[in-house]
Amino acid sequence: MKKLTKKELESLQEKVTQLNNALNNLGRIEMQKQQMIIDTANYEKQVKYITDEFEDKYGKVQVNIETGEIKNIEDNE
């Protein structure tokens, strides 16, 4: 039976290990990406909830996110 040389086998094993590590890392990154998508959707819902509360309290307004100042929005804008 023929066999690879020790050097050939080690080279192949090293590249297979590197490939497996890269695939594992991609899987982790994809899972993080999916979690970030879920988090972003939740943040959007939370912002909408808060801005809906402001609209109930102040009417249609535009809020300066840095100063907290509110400005009425005209219906035709």
Secondary structure in CASP SS format (residue, H / E / C, confidence):
PFRMAT SS
TARGET T0000
AUTHOR 0000-0000-0000
METHOD secondary structure of the structure
MODEL  1
M C 1.00
K C 1.00
K C 1.00
L C 1.00
T C 1.00
K H 1.00
K H 1.00
E H 1.00
L H 1.00
E H 1.00
S H 1.00
L H 1.00
Q H 1.00
E H 1.00
K H 1.00
V H 1.00
T H 1.00
Q H 1.00
L H 1.00
N H 1.00
N H 1.00
A H 1.00
L H 1.00
N H 1.00
N H 1.00
L H 1.00
G H 1.00
R H 1.00
I H 1.00
E H 1.00
M H 1.00
Q H 1.00
K H 1.00
Q H 1.00
Q H 1.00
M H 1.00
I H 1.00
I H 1.00
D H 1.00
T H 1.00
A H 1.00
N H 1.00
Y H 1.00
E H 1.00
K H 1.00
Q H 1.00
V H 1.00
K H 1.00
Y H 1.00
I H 1.00
T H 1.00
D H 1.00
E H 1.00
F H 1.00
E H 1.00
D H 1.00
K H 1.00
Y H 1.00
G C 1.00
K C 1.00
V E 1.00
Q E 1.00
V E 1.00
N C 1.00
I C 1.00
E C 1.00
T C 1.00
G C 1.00
E C 1.00
I E 1.00
K E 1.00
N E 1.00
I C 1.00
E C 1.00
D C 1.00
N C 1.00
E C 1.00
END
